[in-house]
Amino acid sequence: MSTSKIQTGLRLDETTYTKAKALADQECRSLNNLVEYALQKYISEFESVNGPIPVPEE
């Protein structure tokens, strides 16, 4: 698995941003780190129910 990270843009409504930022601050994380963690957790839970998500080889 690659260790480099791809930079992306993320658009959030103001309420979602404010709540996510509060959670990140509460957990001593950056907002980016919180979003990355939440997405990884979602993918893991999805795959445990639905099986692996196919990823095309480079």
Contacts in CASP RR format, 6 or more apart in sequence:
PFRMAT RR
TARGET T0000
AUTHOR 0000-0000-0000
METHOD contacts of the structure
MODEL  1
MSTSKIQTGLRLDETTYTKAKALADQECRSLNNLVEYALQKYISEFESVN
GPIPVPEE
10 35 0 8 1.000
12 20 0 8 1.000
17 31 0 8 1.000
20 31 0 8 1.000
20 34 0 8 1.000
20 35 0 8 1.000
21 31 0 8 1.000
23 34 0 8 1.000
24 30 0 8 1.000
24 31 0 8 1.000
24 33 0 8 1.000
24 34 0 8 1.000
27 34 0 8 1.000
29 37 0 8 1.000
43 53 0 8 1.000
46 53 0 8 1.000
47 53 0 8 1.000
END
